[in-house]
Amino acid sequence: MKTDAVDSLRWAVAWVCVTFTRGLSPEEVLTRYGADPDQARLLDWETASDLVSGDEGVSLLRAGRLGEWTFCVEEDGDIGSLNGPLAELSRGTETYSMATTDGMDVFQHWRDGECVENFEPGMDYTRPEQATPWWDRVEAALAAHDGEGAGMAPVVALILDHLGITLDDSTLARPWLSLTLAEDDAPSAPLGDTYAGEGPVPPGAVVIL
């Protein structure tokens, strides 16, 4: 992973949640978050930031399509790290989520409504009991930028490289569909979930078929 790729992801350093979902339009992604896409406007980063009211539990969502993947970058919230929205986003497809907040960083990969990988980067006690595709790669990416104050930007850069898309600072600054969403309006965790709490799924809580 190139250092300049991480340097161009200042938006991903701290307190942000981003999802990447394959094959859906930005409007469908916003719908699966629980938002009304008809309320979204094409706004650049600076203008969209004015939509944030500072109310607790309200997030700014900005969504756009890059290749076959649609991103949704969320400021001032973590809706895109919750089970309900991720189950909806990944239904019939797959979704990657990276959330970094004041108290917890969480990487997740969901496929067709099921969580297949979920851990806290840099926290060895959350290492999956069975070998998974992402743990070692994420840890190596963080180690390569240790001491640089890069936060979770190396993990986001790793995901972007895997997906073959670019979402650097200048790209995100362009106009994208933008709106605010209250966490209470997001989908709740589906009935029958083996784990409905927040944070990494405990080892053994999800069976991968």
Number of C-alpha atoms within 10 A of each C-alpha: 12 10 11 8 18 22 17 16 22 14 19 27 19 17 20 21 26 23 25 29 25 21 16 21 17 22 18 17 27 25 18 21 24 21 21 15 18 11 10 18 14 16 17 17 18 11 12 21 16 9 14 16 12 9 9 10 14 20 25 21 30 27 27 23 21 16 12 14 20 22 24 25 26 24 20 19 23 21 29 27 24 21 24 22 23 31 25 26 29 24 17 13 15 24 25 26 24 27 27 24 15 8 6 13 23 22 24 23 20 23 19 16 21 21 24 18 20 26 23 22 23 17 12 11 9 18 19 18 10 7 9 13 9 19 20 13 14 20 16 16 19 21 12 13 16 12 9 8 10 18 20 30 25 28 23 26 25 21 19 16 13 9 16 12 15 16 18 18 15 12 14 18 16 12 18 22 22 27 25 21 22 16 19 11 13 19 20 17 17 14 8 7 16 13 15 15 12 10 19 20 21 15 14 11 11 16 10 9 4
